[in-house]
Amino acid sequence: MHFKNPFRLPFAYSPLFILISVFSLTVLLPIGINWMRACHHVWDLGIFAQAIQQISLANFNPLLTTGRGIPIFNDHFDPILILLSPLGKWGDPSFTILLIEWAFLIATAAVLYCRGPTSREGTLRATLFLFSIALFSAVSYPVHPATWSVLILAVFFQSVRTERWRWALILAASLILFKEEYVYILGWIGLGLIPGGSARLGFQKVPIRAPLTLLLLSFGAWILIFKFGPQLFGGIHDYTSDFLNPWKLAPLQTFSHRIWGEGWSSDFFWTCAPLLPVVLLQLRSKKPLEPAPLLTLSAFLGIRFVTGKHGFHYQIPLLLCAIEMTHLETVFEMRAPLRRWVLASICILLLVPMIPKLGKYSAKTLFFGGTRECPSSPTRLAGLKLIQETLQKDQAQLPLVVQGRILPRFVVSAPKGNIFPLESTSRVPEGEFWLISEHPSLPRPSFWPLSLEEGRHKLEEIAKLHPLLEDHSTEDFVFQKRGIIE
């Protein structure tokens, strides 16, 4: 492989170290601060925090009450959680899984940096990854195995590029551990590697075992997950009808809506926009795009277009494919005046969507007392501390009904897994329970996916149906013991 030592310069001056430091301060630190203040986008952080806390040898498919109320592998197939579950037994699982996601992303940036023949090209690749709007969207909506998978995907592309097919096939199999959609993507790559097609795409010599193994791997995983999975796990949540019904009922309207009505095309454009100058230069010089990332990108685009899923963790694999399919060394082979213009264009296209996000989210969190949705309030932190201390003293270990956006902070306080999102009160437990929510009179509490009025109505509904037993509410939080004493 073409890896170089990223720290061959003095450590403090290594471009990779500087990039990771800036990324950590401007992106990761604000997310960590908002975790401390219990301000999150729901639902994924709570779901996967509970998953790594509850998965064990005795129960490898635990019921997750923080999401749809079904076992984890009845929802999505991401067995990487089994391998990571030992880490969830230490400390707060919601913060542990945040650190896991950050480690995957920083390691991916290091792979991209080491991939190029020169420090300049590696620095550009890592910059395009770490400071992309796609990555910011993913990490500000933590966490998801699809985001973590980009590390394996980056090393997979490097193995294919250097024709290390044994490693490439092992890594391909590993991708299925992160998300079931890789079953289809690997099958598409396998078709592209078939002799004849592989030559047209720009591959050099491809051994016949590579496409055959990928196709067999794809087919075998599909049978295991979608045919034997329901028997093994007792049923799997069916997303297929959700995705395909709009196409069956109104195909033209769905097609138009996918392009213009959902932000799908806008998200994809700004994900790939910084690379457009390089792609145009490659087309002009008739230098082909890297075939393996191009094949993978086309498969991802097809899946995203059919399902209508975009943004957040759905976008970051597309970002990696776009970076890997371009020859960034083209930029540094040009004469200085043109090179400056190209680099300036890349920086502008990278920063245009990022500056508003960094200003609204990062700058306000770090320097201006937090955002309106997540203020830096001493009373908020004191309220959180009071609630956690009270729950630790609760000998009965009562179930928790918690507002979604603060729920991840209380997964650690519900070791038996008895924690339920307020926004789904159809699953409020019988008997006594603790009700925890931001006070509805605050400037902007979030009850996503419900509106503020719907969230207030949920609280009123619980109050009517479940008598108040104790009230420890603070200025910022509703904290009550409710239910019928059995």
N, C-alpha and C positions, 0 to 999 in steps of 0.2 A: 504494500500500500504506500501511498504517498505522504504518510503522516510525518510531521516534523515536531520537534519539541516546542510547545507553545511558550515555554519559559526559558528559552535559550538566552534571552536578554536578562539583565538584572530584573528581579521579580517585580519591583514596583513600577518598572517602565515597560513591561510586556504589554503590547497592544490588547491582547486578550484579557489580561487582568484589569486593565483600565476600562475596557468595554463592560466587563461583568460588574465592576464596581459602580459605574454610572448607571447601568441597568438596575442594579440592586437598590441604589439610592432613590432613583426616580420612579421605579415601577413596583419593585417588590416591597420596599419599606412601607409605602402608603397602604398596600394591601395588608401587610402585617399589622399596621396600626389600626386599620379598620376591623381586622379580626379581633384585636384586643377590645375594641369598642362594641363588638357584636353587631357589625353592619355587613351583611353579606347579600349576594344574590342567591335566592333559593332556586332549586332544591339540591343541587348536586353535592355541595360540600357536606351537608348533613347526611345525605344518602351514603356517600363513600366513607365518611368518617365512621358511621355506624357499621358499615360493612367490614372494615378492617378491625373494628373493635369486637364484632360478634363472630366472625369466621373462626372456626377452630377445627381440629381433627374430628371432634365429635359432631360438629354441625358445620359442614362446609358450604351450606346454602341457607343461611339464616333469613328469617322473616325480617324485612326492613320496614318498620312502621313510619320512617321518615319520608318515604316516597309514596308509591301507589299502594302500599300495604301488602306487597307480595314479596316472596324471597328474591334475593339479588339476581340469581341466575335464571329466574323466571321472567326477568325484565330484559336484561342484556347479557351477552356472553362475554365476560371480561375476567377470566380466571387469573390474570396477573394479580388480582386482589388477594388470592389465596397465598401467593408467594410473598406479598407485602404484609399480610395480616399479623405476623409476629411483631412488627413495628408498632402496630396499633394498640398493643398491650402496655406500652410505656407512655406515660404522660397523657396529654390531652389529644385524642385521636384526630380531632379537627385540625389542630396545628401540625401534628405529625404528618398528616396527608398533604397539607400545604407545603411543608418542607420537601416531601417526596416529589411533588410536582415541580417545584423550583429546581431541585437537583437534576431532574430529567431535562429541563429546558437549558440549564447552564451547561450540562454535558453535551447537549446537541449543539450549542454554540461553539463549544470546544472542538467538536468533530468537524464542523463547517470551517473553522479557523485553520485546522490542521490539514484540511483537504487540499488547499491550494499550494502551488509550488513556491509561492512567495508570501511574505508577511503582509504585503499590501493587499493582495487578492483575498487572503484569509480574513483580514480585518474587514474588508468590504462585505464578504459573505456573512460574517458574524453580525455585523452592524445591520444589514438588511433583515436578518432574522430577529435580533433582540429588540429592535426599535420599530418593528412593523405594527400597523394598526391591528393586524390579525392576531399577533401574539398578545398585544395589550388586551384585546377583546377576550381572549381565552383566559388569561391569568386573572382578569378582573371579574370573571365569572367562574370561580374555582369550584371544584376540581373535576378532571375527567380523564379516564385512561386513553381516550383518543388524543388528548394533548400530549400525554407521555409517550405515545407510540412514535412520535417524530424522531426520537433518538434512534430507535431500531431501524426506522425507515431510512435515516441518513446513512447509517453504517451499511444497510442493505444496498443502497445506491453505489456506495464506494466499492463494495465487493463485486457488484456487477461490472462497474467501470474497469476494475483491475482484473476481471475475469477469474475471480476466486469463487467458482460456482458452488463448491461445497459449503463455504461459509454463507453464500447468498441464499442457498436453500434452507439452511438452519435458521437464518434470520427471517426468511419468509414465513417459516412455520411459527416462529416466535411472535410475529405480528398478529396472528389470529388470537393470541392470548389477550390482546388489548381491546379488540372490538370485532363483532361478527361481520362487519362490512368488508373486512380484509379478505374474507372468503371469496367474494366476487372480484375484488381488485386483483388478487393473485391469479385467478382464472383468466382475467383479461391480459395480464402480463404474460402468462403462459401461452396464450394464443398469439401474442405479438412476437414471441421468441421462436415460433415454429419456423423451420428453414424455409427460405423464400421471403416470408414476411419480415423476418429479422434483418435480412440484408437490405431490404427497401427502407427500413427504419433507421439504418445506420449502424447496427450491431456488427461487430467483427465476427470472428468464429465462435459460434454458439454450439456447445455439445448437445446432442439430441436429448440427453437425459435431463437437461435443465427445463425445457418446456413441458416434457412429459411428467416430471416430478411435480412441477407447479400445478399442472392440470389435475393430477391425481390428488395432490394435497388439497386443492380447492374443492374438488368433488367429495373427497372423504370427509373434510371438515363440514361441508354443507349437509351431508347425510347425518353426521354425528350431532350437529347442533339443531337442525330443523326437523329431522325425522325421528332420531332417537332422543333428542333433547326433551320433548314433551313427555315421553315415557319416563325418562330419567329424573326430571325435575317436577313432574306432575303438572305439565301445562306451561306454555310460554306466552307472554303478552304479545298479541298479534298487532304489529304496526303496519303490516302489508296493506290491509284494507284501508287504513287511514291515508296511506300514500296514494293508492291506486284508484280509490273511489272517485276523487275529483277528475281524474283523467277519463274514467269511464262515463261519468255523467255529463261533463262539459269540457271536452279536450281542448278546443280552441281558446275558451276563456281561461282554462288552467294554464295553457302555454303562455298566453299574454300576461297573466297574473304572475307567473314565475319570473318573467323577464322584467316587468315594469312595476308590479304591485307590491312586492315583498322586500325590496332592497337586495335581492339575490345578486343581480348584475352589478349593483353599486358596491356591495361587499367584495365581490370577486375583482372588480376593477381596481379598487384601492389596495387590495392585497398584492396584485401583480404590477400596479402602475410604476413603482420605482425601477422595475426591471425592463420596462418598455424600451428605453434608450439602448440598452445592451442587446435586446432581441432584434431591434431594427438594424443595429450595426452587424449582427450576425447574419441576418438575411441579406444585407448588402454585400457582405464578404463571402456569401454562400457557404458559411460554416454551419453545419447542421446542429440542431439542438440535441442535447443528450437524450438518447432514446428511452432508457428505463424510466427516468422521471417524467418524460413526456407521456409515455403510456400510462403511468400511474395517475398523472394529472387528469388525463382524459377520462379515466375510470371514475375518479372522484367527482369530476364535473357532471358526469352522467348520473351518478347516484344523488348528488346534491340537487340536480335539476328535477329529477323525478320526485324526490321526497319533499322538495321545497325547504330543506334544512340549510341554514346558512348562519354566518356569524359565530361568535363564541368559539367552542372547541371544534365546531364543524369546519372552520376556515383554516386552521393552522396546518393541517397536512397539505392543503393546497399551496400554502406559502412555501413550505419546504420543497415541494416538487418544482415550483416556479424558480426558486433559487438554484436548485441542483441541475435544472435542465439548461441553464445559461452558461456560457463560457465567459466568466468575468475577467479572465486574463486578457480578453480582447480590449478592454478599456485601457489597460496599461501598456498595450502594444502600440497605441496611437501616439501621434505627436502631441507635445505638451498643450498647445492652445485648444485643440479639439478635446483632449482628455479632460481639461478643466471644465469645459462646457458640459460634457457628459456627466462628470461627477457632480457638478452643480445641479443638473437636471434630476439626477438620482436623489440628491439630498432634498430638493424641493418637493418631489413627489412622495418622498418618505415622510417629510415633516408636515405637509399640508393637513392630512387627517389626524396626525398625532398631537400637534400643538394644542388644539382645543381640548383634547382628552387630558393631556398633561396639566394644562392650566386648570381645568374644572375639577379634576380628580386629585392629581398628585400635589400640585402647588397648594391648593386649598387644604388638603389633609396635612401637609408638612408645615405650612407657614401661616395659614389664615384661620386656624381654629376649626378645621374640618369643613365638610360640605353641609348643606342644609339638611340632607338626609342622614348625615352621620357627624353630628357636632362633637367637638372636643369639650365635653362637659364633665366636670368633676362629679356632679350628682349622678350622671349616667354610670360612670365607673364605680362609684360607691354603691349604687343600686345593684349592679351586676355582682359585686363582691358580696353584698348582703344576701342575695338570692342563693349564690353558690354555697355560702357558709351554712345557710338554713337547710339546704338540701343535703349537705354532708351530715348534718345532725339528725336528719329524718330516719329514724330506725325502721320505719315501716317500708321505706323505699317505694313510695307511692308513684304511680305513673305520672308523666308530665305531658301537658298539652301546651305547646309552645308556638308562638308566632314564628312563621317560617324563617324570617331573615335573621333572627337571633338564635334559632334552634341549634345550629352547629356547636355553639359554646356550651350547650347543656347535654350533649351526647355523653360526655364523660361523667355526668351526674346521674345517668340512667343506665347502670351497668347491666341490668336485665333486659335492656332493649325496649323498655316501656316508655317510649317517647313518641308523641304524635303531633303532626302539624296542625295548628289552630285552623288553618284554611280548609281543612278537611274534617269538619266536626262530625261527619257521619261515623267516624271511627273513634269518637271520644269514649274512653273506657268506662265501664260500669263501676259503681262504688266511688271511693274517694280518689281525688287526683289534685295535682298542683296545676294551676293556670298561670302561665307566664306570657306577658305581651308588653310591647311598648304601649305607653299610655295613649289612647286614641285622641287625646286633646293636644298632643305634640304637633309641631308644625307640619311634619310630613312622615308619619309612620307608614311603612310599606306592608301591605297584606297581599303582595303579588302571589298568584295571578288575579286576586280579587281587587276591586276598587276600594278606596278608603271607606266609602259608605257600606259596601258589602262586608268589609272587615269589622266595622263597628256593629253591624247587624249580627255577625257571628258571635261577638262578645255578648251582646244582649240576649241572643238565643241561648247561649250557655248559661248565662245568669238566671234565665227563667226556668230552665230544665234541671239545673244542678244547684242546690242550696249552698249559700256561703257558710263555710265552717270557720275559717280563719282569714284575716286580711292583713298582709304584710306589705301592701303596695307602697311604692316610693313615688317621688316626684316624677320619675321618668317611666316607671314600670308598674303594670298591674301584676301583682304577685299574690295569689289567693289559693287557699285550700277549699275545694268545692266537692260536692257529691253527697251521696246519702250514706250515713254511717251504717255499716252492716252489723 
